[in-house]
Amino acid sequence: MLSSPTRVVVTGAAGFIGSHLCERLLKDGHEVVGIDSFNDYYERDRKEANLQNARRHPAFKLVEADLVTAGLSQPLSGASVVFHLAGQPGVRPSWGSQFDRYVQANIVATQRLLETLRESPVKRLVFASSSSIYGDAEMFPTKETALPRPVSPYGMTKLAAEHLAFVYMRNFGIPATSLRYFTVYGPRQRPDMAFWRFMEALVENQEIGIFGDGEQTREFTYVSDAVEGTVKAASADVLGQIINLGGGGRVTVNRVLDTLEDISKLKARRKYLPVAPGEPRHTGASINVARERLGWEPRVSLREGLTKQWQWFQETRERSVRVTSREL
């Protein structure tokens, strides 16, 4: 674990994983500088709500800035570790006219951050990469040594950013480690992600669109497990390493919906749609490197994690209804 106290920077601090990471680092006694651009990928109110707990802490400072255009020397000054979670998420929107946005937020922003770190040395840069870089992998569970074959523009930009981090490590000594997250879920999940959409459709008795036959498999990782692995990567002997963080097993989308039906006591109205471009048939992580090099193990089962997210979803929805009622 990180020695305490130390100054750390989290980019993408107002996001789903970033906000949880900030809270964990504050709990561990660190001084945390959060950077976020509050872009319009989803509502700013949700991101502000993500940071409510962190902003109450005296050791937290928020810097609203776009990594592409802002001066970063001041926010990064004195930091021992930078956790780089900022980026443009989402596979399906990354096609067509939105591609430039992905290039800017995932590749150019990373290069700007790395350039600043040449002048503001840190002990570790932990980069949040994605399982999307594997695409349609040839074997499961997929090891970090597998040939990257992204099947979406999003996955390609994450792979490019990952390569950039190691290019700067080789040439300028920036001590980088890359984590490939496998579909993280839990409280504060983005509203465009599958579990949020499933839960919203369940309570609204709306059809749930499933791309394909529902028998595609995914490796789902609960957010606290992802955060734990991320924190461990900041101090472990893993410089220059790529490390998978996964939930410990694959499950079909149909099985996820079966579990949600059981938890919620609601019936899903499933509508099967054509397969979406850029979606791999299966994902599955070999997590042996994380076990051996980080001393990390996923702790939260899918059912337990879905139950926690369902409870959070209901609470969030009830608060939103109360606020709307007062405004009316």
N, C-alpha and C positions, 0 to 999 in steps of 0.2 A: 504494500500500500504506500501511498504518498506520505512522505514525512510531513508532520504538522507542526506549526502552521506554515503555509506557503501561499504564494499568489498564483492563481490560475486564471486562464481565459477560456470561456466557452463561446464559440460562435454558434449561431442558431439557437441562442439561449431561450428564446420564447417558444420554441417548437415543442413537439411531443416529447421526444427523447431528451432534448437539450434542457428543458425545464426540470425534468426529473434528475438529470445529472447535476444541475446547479444545486438543487436541494440536498442531494447526497454529499456533494463537496462541502457545502456549508455545514452540514451536520458533522462532518469529519473535522471541522475546525479551520477550513481554508478561507482565504480571502478570494472572492470570486468576482471577476469582471465578465459580465454577459454582454455579448454583441449580437444585435439582431436588426434586420432592416424592416421588419414588419411588412413584408411585401403582401400583395393582394391575392396570393394563392388561395387563402381562405380568410375568414373574417378576423379583423384585428382584435375584436372583443374576445375571441377565443384565446388568442395568444396572450393578451393582457391577463386573462383569467389564469392561464398556465403559470404566470409569474407571480401570482398573488402572494404565495408563501415566501418565495425567495426575496421579494421586495420588502418584506417586513424585517428581514435580517440585516443588522448593521454592517455585516461584512460583505454585502452584495452591492455591486454597482452596475447599472444598466447603461450601455452605450448604444444609442440608436444610430446605426450606420450601415451603409452598403459597402461590402468588402471590395467591390469593383471600383468605386469612386472615392471612398473616404480615405483620409490619412489615418494610418493604423499604428504609427509609431507610439503615440501616447497611450492608447488602450493596451498595447502589448508590453509597454515598458515595465520592467521588473518582474515579468511573469516567468515562473519556472516551467510551467506546462501549458500548452495550448491544446484544447480539445476542439477539433475542427468538424463541427456537425452541420454548419450552414450549407445550404444547397437547394436546388429546385427539385422537389420530389415528383414522383408519378410517372408510370410507364406510358399510359395511354395518351396523356396530353403532350408527350414529347415529340410527336410526329408533326409534320407540316409547318405551319407558320410559327409555332411555339418553339421550334428548335433553337433559334437564336437565344431565347431566354435561358435555355438549359446550358448552352455554351457559356454564356456570361456568368450565370450563377454557380455552375459546377466547375468549369475549367478556368475561366479568366479570374474569378474571385479567388480560387485556390492559388493561382500563380501570383496574384497581388499579395496575398497573405505570405507566401513563401519568400517573395522579394523583401518584404518588411522584416521577416525573421532572419534574413542575412545580416541585418543591422541590429536586431534585438535578439540576441542568442537565448535559446531556451534549452532546458534539459531534455524535453520530449515534446514532439508533436504527435498527437494521436488523431488519425484521420478516420472519419466514419465513411467507409465504403459500403458496398451493397452486394448481396448475392446475385443481383441482376447482371453482374459482369460475367457470370458463368454461362448465362443463356441456357440452351439445351445441352446440359452436361452429358458426357458419355457414360458416367457411372455414378452410382449413389451408394453410400453418402459421398459427396463430392469433397475431395481434398483440395487444399490450397495450391497444390502443384498442378491441378488440372488446367488445361489450356483455356484461357478466357475466350468465350465466344458469345458476346452479348447479342441479343436479338431485338433490342430496342435502342433508339437514340439516347434515352435516359441511361441505360446500362453502359453505352459507349462513353458518355461523358464522365460517368463515375470511374470507369477504368482509366480514362485519360488523366483525370485528377490524381488518381492513385499513382500512375506512372510519374506524373510531375513531382509528387512528393519525394519519390525515390531518386529522381534526376537531381533534385536540389540536395538531397542527402549525399549523393556520390560526389557532386561538384563543390558543394559549399558546407558540407558537414552538418546540415540540419537533421537532427536525430528523429527520424520518422518511423512510425508504426502504423499499419493499416488494418482496420477491423472490418470484416465483411459481415454485416448484419443480415440475418435471415428473418424477414417479415416480422417486425416487432409490433406488439399489440399491448393493450392495457389502457388504464385511465388516461385521458387526454389524447387518445388516438385521433389523428386528423379525420375530419368528416368525410373526406373522399376515400378513405380506406375501407376495405371490405367489411370488417366487423362492425364498424360504426354504421355503415349503410344497411347491413343485415338487421341490426338492432332497431334502427329507425323504421325500417319497413315492417318489422314484427309488430311494434307498438301501434303503427298506423294502419295495420292490416293491408299493406300494399304488396304488390308483387316484388319478389327479389330476383333481380336479373343475375343470372349465372352464365358467365362466358364459357361455353363448352358444355360437356356432359356432367360436370360436377365431380368427376372421378380424377381430375388433375390433383396432384398432391403438392403440399407446401410444408415447409418447416417453419413453425411459428415460435417466436421467442418472446417471453414476457418481459416487459420493460425493465423491471428491477434486475432481472438477470442480465440484460444487455448493459445496464448501467454498471453493475458489478464488474463485468468483464472489461468495460471501458476504463474504469478507475484502476483496475489491476494492471492494465496495459501501460499506464503512465509511469510505472516504476519497475516493472519486470524486465528481465534481460532479453528483450525482444526487438532491439533496434534492427530496422530493415526487414522486419518480419511482416508477413500477411497472416492474419488469424481469423478463422471463421468463428462467429458467435451464433449458435443455433439452439433450438429448444430441446433437442435430444431425440427427435423422431419426426417422421412425415405423417401427414393426415390428409384425407381427401376433403374437398370443400363440402361435399354432401355430409360427411361425418361432422364437420364443424356445425352445420345447420342442425343436424340431429341433436347435437349437444346443446345448442342454443335453445332449441325447442324444449328440451328437458329442463333447462335452467329457468327459462322464462315462463313455462307453462302456456306458451302461445304456439300456434301452428304457422309454419312458414308457407307462403304461397310462392312456390318456385317457378321461375320462368327461364327455360334454358335458351340461350342465345348463341349465335355463331361465335367461334373462337376469336378473340381479339388479337390483332397483330401485336407482336412484341411480347406475348405472354408465353413463357416456357411451359411445357407440359408438366414437368416435375421440378421441384427443388428439394435438396436435402443436404445437410451439412455434416461433414466429418469434423468433430470437435476435439479430436485427440490432441492437436497442437495447443488448443486453449487449456485443456486439462493438464498437459505436461508443462507448458511454459508459463502459464498464468496461475496454475492451481485453482482453476475455475470449473464450476459445474452448474448447469442450469438446475434451479431449485423448484420452479413453479410449473406444475403440470398444466396442460391445456385447459382441462375442466376448471381447475382452481383459478387460473388466469381469466378465463371467460366469465366466471362467476363474479370476480372482482370488477371486471370491466362493465358487466351488466349492472351491478349495483351503482357504480359511478355514473353510468349512462342515465339510469333512472333518476338519480339525485340531480344531475345536471339538467335534465329535462324538466323536472319539477320546479327548479329554481327559475328556469327560463319562462315557464308558464306563469309563475307568480309575478315576475317582473312585467311580463306582457299584460297581465290582468290589471296591475297597478297603473300602467301607462294608459290603458283604456279608460 
